[in-house]
Amino acid sequence: MYNNKRFITFIIISAPIILLGILQILPTFDDWTTLSAPNRDPNFLQYFLPYGMTWRPGDALIGYVNGLSPKFFPTLNHILVFTSHIGSMIMVYLIIQKLGFKPISRNIATIFFYISPCVLGNILSCDATNQSFAHFFGILSVYLYLSINNKYKYIAWTICVYLSAAFKDNGIAWAIIPPIVSFAFLKIEKETLREDLMIGLAIAIIYGVIRLTIPHNLFINASYADDIVSLHSRIKGFVTWIGYTWFSADYICIVHQPSRNLLVATLTLFLSLPLMIILWKNKNIWQGKTIFCLLAAFTLVVSPNLLISMTIMNAYGSLGIAAIIMAYLIEKSQLSKKKISTLLYLYILSAAIVDIHHWYNAWQTSLPEKSISQAIVQKTGKPVDKAYCILIKDDYPKYSSFCVPKDETIGWGRSIWHATGYKWPQYVNDTTIDRTHKAKEIAYSIANHKIKHGYKAVWIVNKEEVTVIK
């Protein structure tokens, strides 16, 4: 991939194919309740304010646009997520070029960013607009900081950081990243670093003051609260972050019990390992401050997630910095072009296997949503204004958005809004009951109770079996 022509051809040919595959994936689980899902609430402006533990006006804007024409959901979201990923890739390319690295270092690092399994929790999820745009504006701030040499640098940097934070709160971490990256490559002096870090902290403090000052609805997400105090969650999050960033292994084949295939997992891991081992064992990279500054930036940019909740999607937040590190490792290596290209092709083969498998699972696991939603609409027969959804918990193990139990694909009944063009029902409430030998009996008891209390239809979903009581 050191050949520019081959590199560009690969991107141009693969990008439309990847996007076409992504567009086949239907929403599941919390895709139906995210702020970027179609928002038909007449009081939609409230979602531009801090809501619960988050403040994501960028997502709220996308939700409002989707609400104007719900038929474009999730297509619009998928296109936005993938486009922002391509935008971030271009920024990575330009940053590495700005730093004066060789074409082979620049091209391989850009390909690494483009196809790394770390992107999968992001580009395969229609609710990832927040993380993808937060990263785009964050990595853009690094490029502008390196490119502008006057006072306008600080204006551009500040705007990018606030745009990043507007899409996802963790974007505020980019307030201190550009000076660290710049200092790593001797683009600024130590005194300038200190001054600009203070400016970055001021940017973050102003953001915090604004957030606490404007009206907000505060409620605690129980899962976040549990994650914060859980040592197991901290360790799991750290392993997820490092694993998906640096090692191309088929994690579905490792973690998801029904899909477990240790042969495929081992094959993909060992195909990608030679490149990483050879690059990281080079003693030259540890001379000087560059690698330590880059590793600090790599960690700091996802520090909010490491402290709260690190998921596969969140791991994407540091991938741009990881790509810059990759370029530096290649630049410092003593390998011939032929050897580095061979190692890269092995990594690409591994990543292709992992990416395709994750895409296939994400696509297949989303398909029951459509059939279940259509069955509910058909069996309900006519529009109702008030419905209740009872989900009998599926015993199929869940793994991120790649392996989703059937009961979770319809988003607690919210997918029915989409199936009816957001015409009905006006209200949907729900409950989930455990799968036991009395589950159906309990479901019917709840259903009869809800019908007596004014609900016009009760939907009982047992895997793909749908029962409607009216």
N, C-alpha and C positions, 0 to 999 in steps of 0.2 A: 504493500500500500504506500510505499515511498514515492510511487509514480503518481503525480497529481491527476493526470488524465484518468487513470484507473480508479483512483480514489473518488473523484467526482462522479464518474460513471456508475460506480457502485451505489452511491447515495441516490442519484437520480432514478435509477432503475428500481431500487428496493423500496424507497419511500412510498410511492403510490400503492405498491403491493401490501406493505405493512398497514397503511391506512385502511385499505379495503378490508383486510382481515379484522382490524379493530372495530370497524363499523358494524360487524356482525354480532358484536357482544351486546346483550341486552342489560338493562339495569337490574340489580339485585340488592337485597338487604337495605342498607342505609342510603343507597343511591337515590331511593325514592323520597328520603326525608332531608337530604342535604340542601343547603341554601341555593345551590345552582340548579336544582330541579325546578320545573315550572311552578311559579308562585302566582296563584290567582287570588290571593288574599287582598281585599280592598285596602287594608291597612299595611300594604307592602313596605312602606317607608320605615316601619319599625325595625325591619330586618337589616337596615343599613347602620343601625346602632349596635353597640355591644350586646350580644345575645348569649346568655348563659356564661360559659367560660371563654367564649371566643368573640372576636370582632372581625368580620370578613365582609366588608361592603363590596369588595370585588365579586365575590360569589353571589351576593345578594343582587347585584346588577345583572349577572348572567341569568339568575333565576327569574328576574323580572322580564328579561328579553324572552326567555323560554315560555313564560306565562302568556306573552302576547301571541305566540304561535306554538302551542305545545306539541304539535305534530313533528317539529324538528328536534325534539328531545328523544333519545340521547345523542342523535347525530351531531348536533351543534357542539355539544360538550366534547365528544370524541375528537372532532376536528380541532377545537380550541386546544385541547390537551396535547395532541400530536404536533400542532403548529408551534406551540410554545416550546415543546421539546426540540423541534428543529431549530427554533430561534436560539435556544440555549446552546445547541451544538455549534451554531455559527459563531456565537460569542466565545465559546471555548476555543474554536479555531483561530479567531482574531486575536484573542488574548495571548495564546501561545506564539502566534506570529509576531505580535507586538514585543514579546519578550526576547525575540531574536533566535528562537530555536530552529534547528534544522528541519527541512520539510518532512523527513521521515518521523521525527519526534512529534511534530505537529499533527501529521496525518494519522498516525497510530493512536495517539491520545484522543483524537476526535472520533475515530472509529470505536474506541473503547467506550467513550461517552454514549455514542449512538446505539450500541447493541448490548451494552452490559446488562445482565439480569437484574441489576439494581433499578432499571427503568420500568420493570414489569408491573410493579404495584402502582405505578403512575399511569403509563400510557394505556394500560388495559382497563382502567377504571374511569367511568364517565363522571365520577364525583371528584376527580383529581385535578380539576381546574385550579383549585386553590394552591396546591403544592407546585404544580407545573408553572403557573404564572409567578408565584413567589420566587421560585428558583430563577426564572428568566430575568425578572427585574433585579434580582440579587446579583447574578453573574454579569448583567449589563452594567451594574454599578462599578464592578471591578474593571471592566473594559474602559468605561468613561473616566474613571479615576486615573488609569494608566495613560489615557490618550490626551486628556485636557491638561494644559500646563498653567492655566491662570485661575482666577477666583471662581470662574464658572464651573470648575471641577467640583467644588463643594456644593454648588446649587444642584448640579446633575446628580451627584452622589446622594444628596438628601432626598431629592424627588424619587429616585429609584428605590431607595430604602423604604420610603413611605408607601410607594406603590406595591412593593413586595409584601410589606406588613398588611396592606389593605386586602390582599388576597389570603394570606395566612399569617397568623400572629408571629410564628417563628421567623418570619422574614425580617423582623427587627434585628436579628443577629447579624445581618449584613452591614449594620452600622459600624462595625469595627473590622470587618474582613478586608476591604480594599487596602487600607494602609499596611496591614500585616503582609499581604501578598506582595505589595509594592516593595516593602522593606526587605522581603526575602530575596529579591533579585536586585538589590542595591539601587532601586529607582528613587528612593528617598533616604535622607540621613536619619540617624537615631533621634535627633531633636525634632525633626518633622514628624516622625512616627509618634512620639509622645504627644505632640500638639494635636495631631489628627485623630489619635485615639481619644483624646479629651473631647474633640468635636463629635466623634462618633458616639461617645457616651451621652453627650448633650442631646444628640438626635434621638437616642433611645429614651432619655428622661422626658423630653418634650412629648414624645409619643405616649409614654405612660401617663403623664399629667392629663393630656387630652382625653385619653381613654377613660380615666377615672372621673373626669369632670363632666363629660357629656352624659345624657340620660342612658341608663342601661338596665336590662333585666338580668339579674344575677341569680343563677341557680347552679348547683354543683352537679356535674356529670359523675354519677356513682362509679362508673368504670375508671374514669380518670383518677378519682380519689383513691380507689383501690390500687391502681398502678403506681401512684406516687409513693405509697408506703410499702410496696411489695419489693423485696430484694430479688425474688424470682423474676419479676417483671423487668427489673433493671438489668439483670444478667441476660435474660432472653433478648431484650432490646439491643444490648450491646453486641451480642453474637449475630443477631439479624443484620444489624448495620454493617459490621465488618464482613460478614459472610457474603451478603448480596453485593457489596461494593467491590471486593477484591477477588472473590473466588466464583468462577462460573461452574456451579454444581446444580444438579436438578434437585432442588430442595423439596419439591412435591414428592419425589421418589424417596426422600429421606423422612420427612416429617409426617406426611399424610398416610395413615396406616392402610386404608383400602388401595392406595396407589403405590405402596411401597415396592421399590425395585432397586435393590442395592447395587445390582450390576450396572444399571444405567447411571445411577448416582456416582458410582466409583469411576466409570468411564468419563463422564463429563468433568468431574473434579480433576482427574489425572491429565486430561487433555489441556486444561487451563493452567495447571500448576507450574509447568516448566517456565513459562513466561514470567510469572510472578516471582518464583524462587530466584531465578537468575538476576532479575532486576533488583530485587530487594537485598540480595546477599552481597552486592557490590559495595565494598568498603568506602569507595570514593564518595558515595552519596552522603555519608555521615560527617564529612569534612566541611566545616563552615556552618553557618546558621540557616542556610536555605531550607533544608529538609525539616528542621525543627520548627521554623516559622510556618511552613506549609502544613505540617501535621497539627500545629496549634490552630490554624485557620480551619482545617478539615474538621477538627473536633468542636471548635467554638460555634461554627455555623449551624450545627445540629444540637448544640447544648440544651436548648429548650426541650427538645424531644427526648434527649437522653435523661433529663430530669423528670419528665412527665410521662410520656408514652412514645416509645419508638416502634413504629410499624414498618412494613416493607415499603409503603408509600413514603413515609417520612425519611427513609434512608436515601431517597433521591435528592434530598436537600443539600447533601454534601458532594454529590457526584461531579459537579463542575470543578470543585477544588481537587477532587481525586484525579480527574483527567489532567489537570495542570501538574499534579505530582507525577502522574504517569509519564508525561512529556519530559519532566526533569530526570526521571529515572532512566529513560531511554537515552537522553542527551548525555548522561554521565557514563553509560555503559560502553564497554569496549567491544561489543559484538559487531560482526560484519552485517551488512545489509541483508545478505542471504540468510544468515542465521536468525536475525531478529524477525525477518519476514516469515520464516518457517514457524517460529514460535507463535507469531501473531495468527497465522492461519489455523494453527491448532486451537488457539483461544477462540477464534471466530467460529470454528466447527463446534466447539463445546457450547458457546453462547447461542448458536443457531438451534442446537438440539434443545437447550433449556428454554429459550424464548418460544419456540414453536410448541413445545409441550405445555408451557404455562398458558399460551394463547388458546390452545385447543381446549384445555380444561376450563378456562374462563368463559369461553364460548359455549361449551356444552353445559356447564353448570347454570348458565343464564337462560337456556331454552325453556325449561319448565315454567318460567314466569309467564310466557305468552300463552301456553296451553291452559294453565290454571286460571289465568285472568279471563280468557275467552270462555272457559267453562262456567265461571262464576256469573259473567254477564248473561250468557245464554240461559242458565238455569234460573237466574233471578227473573228473567222474562220481560220486565218492564222497569223503567226508571224508578228508583226509590230515593227519598231525600235523606234517610237515616239508616245506616247499616252497621252491623257488628260482625267482626271477623274473629273466629275462634281457630287458633292454630294448634294442632296436636304436634308437639315437638318431634321433629325428625331425628332418628338416631344416627344419621349419617354424619361423620366427623367433619367439622368445618376447618378450612385452612385459608385464611385471608379471603380474597375475592375470587380465588381460583377453584375452590371446592366449597360450594355453598349448599347447605341442606335445602330441600325443596320448599319447606315451609317458610324459609327466609327470603326466597326469591321474589315474593310479592310484596315485600316491605310492609308487613302488618296490614295488608289490604289496601295500601295506598296505590298500588299498581292499577287498581280498578278505575281510578280517576283517569289514568292515561288511556286505558282500554275503552273508556266511554267518551274520549275527547274532552275530559274535564267537565262534562255536563252533569253527571251524577255519580255517586250520591253527594249530598252537601256535607254530610258528616260521616266519618268512619272511626269507630272505636274498636279496640281489640283486646284480646287476652291470649296468652300462650299457656297451654297445660302440658304437663309432663306425659310422656308416652308410658302408660301402664295398661294393665288388662282392663281397667275401668275407665280409660280415657274417653272412649266414645260415649259411655253413659254419662260421664261428667259433662262432656261437650253438649249433649242434648239437653241436659238439665239447665245449663247456663243459657242455651239458646231459647228454651221455652220461657225462662225468666225474662230475658231481654225483649222477647216479642210482647210479653204482657206489659212491659214498661215502655212501650212506644216505638221500638225499633221495627222497621218495615220488612227487613230481611236480615237473617243471620247466616253467615257463610262459615261452614265448618270445613277446614282444609286438613286432610290427613295424607301427607305426602302429595301425590297427584290426584287423590280421590277428593272430589268436591261434593258437598251436600249443602243445599240451600233450604232454609226453613223460613216460611213467610207467614 
